[in-house]
Amino acid sequence: MSNHEDAEFESMPPPDHEVLEKVLRQSFAVGDEPVDPALTAALFRVVDRHGSEKDLSEALVSELVLAVISSYFNVVPEPAGLWSRMATSVAGTLCDDPIARERLNAWWNGLRRSFHEKH
């Protein structure tokens, strides 16, 4: 990670809850499954690894956010890279908000059900 990327990340404002909500709404269908097949596949890979976890930890939310980022931007983030750090920051913001966390847990459990119905 370059000093420029570090400075750029540090100068970013915290994620806006309304923007995050909009991204989640656009990312997912009315049901439990994402609209985009590539995003569905990326998220199902996370469910395949962590499907036994009924409640979301911040680390798991970060992994889900990273799956969305990877799908949208068609990137393979480095573990300590800018995308991964951004996902961790977004996950922290989401997990700190009780309403967002409740919605994420409900969505996660729906995604788990959808995955198990298909596999």
matplotlib code that plots the C-alpha trace (Angstrom):
import matplotlib.pyplot as plt

x = [0.0, 1.5, 1.6, -0.7, -3.3, -3.1, -3.6, -6.4, -8.2, -7.6, -9.1, -12.3, -15.4, -17.2, -19.7, -23.1, -25.9, -28.3, -25.8, -25.2, -28.9, -29.3, -26.5, -28.0, -31.4, -30.0, -27.8, -30.6, -34.0, -37.2, -36.5, -33.3, -31.2, -29.1, -30.3, -26.9, -25.8, -22.1, -23.0, -25.1, -22.2, -19.8, -22.1, -22.9, -19.2, -19.3, -22.3, -20.6, -17.7, -19.8, -23.3, -23.4, -23.1, -26.6, -25.5, -23.2, -19.9, -18.2, -15.5, -18.3, -20.0, -16.7, -16.3, -19.8, -19.1, -15.9, -17.8, -20.1, -17.1, -15.3, -18.4, -19.2, -15.6, -14.4, -11.3, -9.5, -8.7, -5.5, -6.0, -4.4, -5.2, -7.4, -10.5, -10.2, -9.7, -12.7, -14.8, -13.7, -14.7, -18.1, -18.7, -17.9, -20.3, -23.1, -22.5, -22.5, -26.0, -28.5, -31.1, -28.7, -27.3, -30.8, -31.6, -28.3, -28.9, -32.4, -30.9, -28.1, -30.4, -32.5, -29.4, -28.4, -31.9, -31.7, -28.2, -29.3, -32.4, -30.2, -27.3]
y = [0.0, 3.3, 6.4, 8.1, 5.4, 5.6, 9.4, 9.0, 6.4, 8.5, 11.6, 9.8, 10.8, 8.1, 6.1, 7.8, 5.5, 6.7, 5.9, 2.5, 1.8, 2.8, 0.5, -2.4, -1.7, -1.6, -4.7, -6.9, -7.9, -7.6, -11.2, -12.4, -12.9, -10.3, -9.3, -9.7, -13.3, -12.4, -10.8, -13.8, -16.1, -14.0, -13.8, -17.6, -18.2, -16.3, -18.3, -21.5, -20.7, -19.2, -20.5, -22.1, -18.6, -17.3, -13.9, -11.6, -10.6, -7.5, -9.6, -11.5, -8.2, -7.0, -10.1, -9.6, -5.9, -7.0, -9.5, -6.7, -4.4, -7.2, -8.0, -4.3, -3.2, -6.6, -6.5, -9.1, -7.1, -7.7, -8.6, -5.4, -3.3, -0.2, -2.2, -4.5, -1.5, 0.2, -2.9, -3.1, 0.6, 0.1, -3.0, -1.2, 1.6, -0.9, -3.0, 0.1, 1.0, -1.2, -0.9, -1.6, -4.6, -6.0, -5.6, -7.2, -10.2, -10.7, -10.4, -12.8, -15.5, -15.1, -15.5, -18.6, -20.1, -19.3, -20.8, -24.0, -24.4, -24.2, -26.5]
z = [0.0, -1.0, 1.2, -1.4, -1.0, 2.8, 2.7, 0.2, 2.5, 5.6, 4.0, 2.9, 4.8, 6.8, 4.7, 4.5, 5.8, 3.1, 0.4, 1.9, 2.1, -1.5, -2.6, -0.7, -2.2, -5.7, -5.1, -4.0, -5.3, -3.3, -2.1, -0.4, -3.4, -5.4, -8.8, -10.5, -11.1, -10.6, -7.2, -6.3, -7.0, -5.0, -2.0, -2.2, -2.0, 1.3, 2.5, 1.5, 3.8, 6.7, 6.2, 9.7, 11.3, 12.1, 13.3, 11.5, 13.0, 11.8, 10.0, 8.1, 7.2, 5.9, 3.8, 2.4, 1.6, -0.1, -2.2, -3.4, -4.1, -6.0, -8.1, -8.9, -9.7, -11.0, -8.8, -6.6, -3.5, -1.6, 2.0, 3.3, 0.3, -0.1, -1.1, 2.0, 4.3, 2.8, 3.3, 6.9, 7.4, 5.8, 7.9, 11.0, 10.2, 9.4, 12.5, 14.7, 13.5, 15.4, 12.6, 9.8, 11.8, 12.3, 8.6, 7.6, 9.9, 8.4, 4.9, 5.8, 7.1, 3.9, 1.8, 3.8, 3.2, -0.6, -0.8, 1.0, -1.3, -4.4, -3.1]

ax = plt.figure().add_subplot(projection="3d")
ax.plot(x, y, z, "-o")
ax.set_aspect("equal")
plt.show()
